[in-house]
Amino acid sequence: MRRSRSILAGILLVGCFLPMSATVETAPGRGGRRAPVDLRIATGQRGGVYVAYGEGLAGVLRDHLPWARPRVLTTGASLDNLGLLASRRADLAFALSDSAAAAAWGRPPFTAPQPIRAIARLYDNYLHLVVRADAGIDSLPELRGRVIALGALGSGTELTASRLLLAAGIDPRRDLTVRRDSLEASAEAVRRREIDGFFFSGGLPTTTVRELAAEGRIRLVDLRVYAAPMVHDYGDFYVERTIPASTYGLPETGTVGASDYLIVRPDMDDDVAFALTSLLFDKREQLAAAHPEARRLNSRLGYSTYPVELHPGAVRYYRGLRP
């Protein structure tokens, strides 16, 4: 019900379409040339979508906003990114919707609501449970007693995977031998047969997973039956998703998904936030050259960032859309 009210509010918010008040290039400098603006982009782990997407976004900013000085930060991913943003060590951050919700509401692992605002909903993430092809693991309960990488410290994967296991009645501390490795470290541990599998929440395709699949080293475990319990226990930003067979050359696999948001601080200059939002959608094809997930950008859905409020600069962009 809360989500329904939020979506309705978003529709009302952007439903009154007004003419565009400025172009991307002129919005931040309507009074003349502006001083350079540092834009540190908190992304994620090498081999995942966030880094490729962030590098593409940095390229678009350099090409089209002469005052922007972007820098890509590789990080643990969602939770780490939100902390960097709140501590003013980053200016933009990629984050999963469940991690962003925890930050906005001040729920664990956060101890208080964090100062964040959303620019846009970007695309859908898919939770991958990657296991060694020879591990004999066909279902989530068969992880008991195994060595599993739960995601890097500070990652959204760690939060989502932990919730999934608890929804399935598995206590990670008691039932598994847990490692907290980056995506690339997890892949190498699979190659060395040090772990039985790992979780990773990412867009499609995730490069490192694709490489492991091409080497014939892995399988994906179907998780679709846990989508409903996840919604029941944690909220309806979780949805059932399918990883198509064409993604990795593996059998079609059901899983649990959540949306990705681009997050900023509330004190970002409104004109800068407006220009960022405009670039995302106006330069979508250039972004897609960095990673195909950018093709999923949709200005008619971009404002659906429940429960994170939109930045006023982003609101101005969505209100300016013509029917």
N, C-alpha and C positions, 0 to 999 in steps of 0.2 A: 504493500500500500504506500509506504514512504517513497519507494522508487516511482510509482505511478504519479504521485503528487509532484515529484521532482521533474519528471519528464513533461508533465502538463505545464508546470511553471516555465520550463525551458521553451516549450512551444509558444506560450504566450509572450515570453520575453523577446523572441526573435520573429514573432509572427507579423509585427508591424514593420513591413519592409520600407526602408527609407533610402533615398539616393545615397550613393557613396560620397562621403565627405572629403576623401583624399585618395590619391593613388598610393601604391606601395612606396614609391621612391620619394614622394613629397611629404607623406604623413608625419615623419618625425621632425622634419625641418621646415615646417610651414612658415616660420619666421626667418628663414635663412639657413645657412649651413650650420650643422650642429657639431659639437665636439665628438670624437670617437667614443663608442660605447663598447665596453668589454662584455662579451657574452660567452661565459664558460658553460659548456653543454655537458652535463653529467649523463653518461650513457650506460655502459655495462661491460661485459667481459668479451675479450677477443674470441671470435668464432660465433658470436651471437648477433641478432638483428640490430640491437640498440646501437652498437658501435658503427656498423655500416650506415644505418639511418642517420646517426648523428654526424658522421663525416659528410654524408650527402647534404644534410641541412647546413653544415658549416660552409660547404662549397656554394650553396645557393645564396647564403648571406653575403659571402665575399663578392659574388658576382653581381648582386642586385642592390645591396645596401652599402654604399661607400663608407658610411660612418660606422659600420659594424666591425668589431674585431673578435670573431668567434674563435674558441679554442675547445677542442674535444677532450674530455676527461674520461679515461677508462676507469671503471669502478666495479664494486661488487654487484651493482644494479639497483633495483627499485628502492629498497629500504635505505641503502647507502646513499642513493641519490637524494632522497627526501631529507636525510640528515644534512647533507652538504648544502642543500638549498636553504634549509632553515638556519644553518650556521653561517650563511652568506659566503660560502666557499664555492658556490655554483650559482648560475643565473637562470638556467633552464635545466629541466630534468625529465627523463623518461621514467615512467612509473606504471606498474600494474594498478588496476582499479582497486583491488583488495588492499594493496599496500597504501595507496593514496587515501582510501577510506579510513584505515587505521590511523594514519597521520592526521586527517581532518577531524576525526572524532576523539583523538587522544587515547586510542586503545592500544594494548600491547602489540608490538614492543615499544610503543611510544608511551610516555608518562603524562603527556598533556597535549591538547590540540596544537598542531603545527601551523605556522603562517604560510599557507599555500593557496594558490589559485590556479585554475586550469586555462590553457589556451585552446586545446582541442582534444577530442577523442581521435586516436590515430588508426588503430587496427586491432585485431583480435589476437591474443596470445593463446598458445596451446601447451598444456602441461604434458611433457614427454616423460614417460618412464622407460628409459633405455636400459636393456639388460644384455649381458653377453649372450651370444647365440647358443653357446654350449652350457649355459647356467641352469637350464631346466626350470625356468621361472615362466609360468603361463598366466599367473593372476597375482593380484596385490597381496592376498594372504600368504602367498609363498615367499614373500620377502622375509618372513620371520626367520631369525637366525642368520641372515645374510649380511654381507658388508655392502652398504649402500651409501653413496654420496648424496646428501640431501640438498645440495646447493651451496654456493659460496656464502660466507658470512656477509650479511648486509644485502642479500639478494631477495627479490620477491619470490623466487623459486623456493627458498627455504620456508617462507611463510606459507605459501600455497601447498607445498608438499606435506608440511607438518599438519596442516588442517585436513588434508586428504587422508592421511594415515589415521588420524584420530577419528574422523568420520567413519572409517572402516574398522574401528576397534583395535587399531595397532598403536601401541605406545612406542615412539621412536627410541626413547631412553632405555626401555626394558626389552623390547622385542628385536631390535636391530643393533648391529655395530655400525654406528653413524660416522661418516666423514663429511667434512664441510670443505669441498674443493671447488675451484673454479671450473668452468665448462671445459677448458682445454686440459686442465689437470685431471679431470674426471675421464676424459677421452683417453689420455695416456695411461691412466690406471686400468682402464678396460683393456687396452692393448697389452699391458704387462700382466693382466689377469690378477691384479691386486684387489679389485672390487668386483662384485657381481652385477652392479648396475648403478645408474644415477638418475636423478630427476633434473629436468631443465624446462623452464617455462619460457617459450620463445615463439616468434612468428615463423611462418613457413616460406621457404625452407630455412632451417638453422644450419649454417654451413658445416659446423663440426659434426653434427649428427649425420648429415648427408655423406660426409667423408667416411665415417665409420660404417655406414650402410653399404657404401660402394666397396669397402674392403671385406664385406661379408662377416663382420664381427658382431653385429647386434641384431636384436629384435625389439619391437615396441610392444608394451603390454597394454591391453585395452582397459580403460578406466571409466567408460561411459556410465556404468551402473552407479557411480558415486556422485554424479552431477546433482541428482535430486537431494541426497543427504547433505551435500555441501551448501546448496541453496537453503535448505531447512535450518542448518546450523549456523550459517555465517552471512547469508544475504544473497539477493538475486543479482549480484554482479557476476556470479558464476553461471555458466551455461554449458550444455552438452555440445561438444564439437567433434568433428571427424577429420582426421589426418588422411587425405586421399592416398591411394597406393602410388600415384604418380609423383608424390613429393619426394620420397626416398627410395622408391623401388621395393618397398616392403608392403605386406598386406594392409588394406585399409584398417585404420585403428580409431576407435572411439576414445574420447578423452574429455577432460574438463577444461573450459576456457574462461578467460577474463579479458576485458578490454585494456588497451594501453592508452595512457594520457600523456600529453606534454604539459608539464607543470612549471609554474614560475612563482615568484614571491608577490605578495599583494602590492609591494611598493615599487614594482617595475613601472617605469614611465608609461603612461597610457598609449602614447603614440608609438613607442617601441613595441608594445604588446600588439597594437593594431597592425603594425608592419609585419611582425612575425606571423600573425594569423593569416594575413593576406598572402604572404609568400608561400605558406604551406599549401594552400589550395591553388594559387595561380601558377606555381612552379612545380606542380605535382609530377609531371613527366620527367623533369630534371631530377627530382628526388628519386623517382623510380629507377633511374639509371644506377643509383647507388644501391637500392634494394627494392625488389618488386612489391613489397608490402606497402610502399607509398602509393601504389595505385588504388588502394582501398580508402584513401582519403575521400571524404564525402562531406561537402560543406553543409548539407542538409541534416547530417547526423553529428557533425563535429562538436556541437554544443551540448551533446548528451554526456556530461562528465559527472554524473551522480557518484558520490555526494559532494564532490568538490565544486565550489562556486567558480563561475567564470570570472576571469580578470575583466575589468571594465573596458580595456582596449579590445579584447576579444568580443565582448558584447557589441561594441560599436561595429565591428566587422560583420557579425551575423545579422545585426539589424539592417545593415546596408545591402544585404542580398536582395537582388531583384527577383520577383516571381518567375 
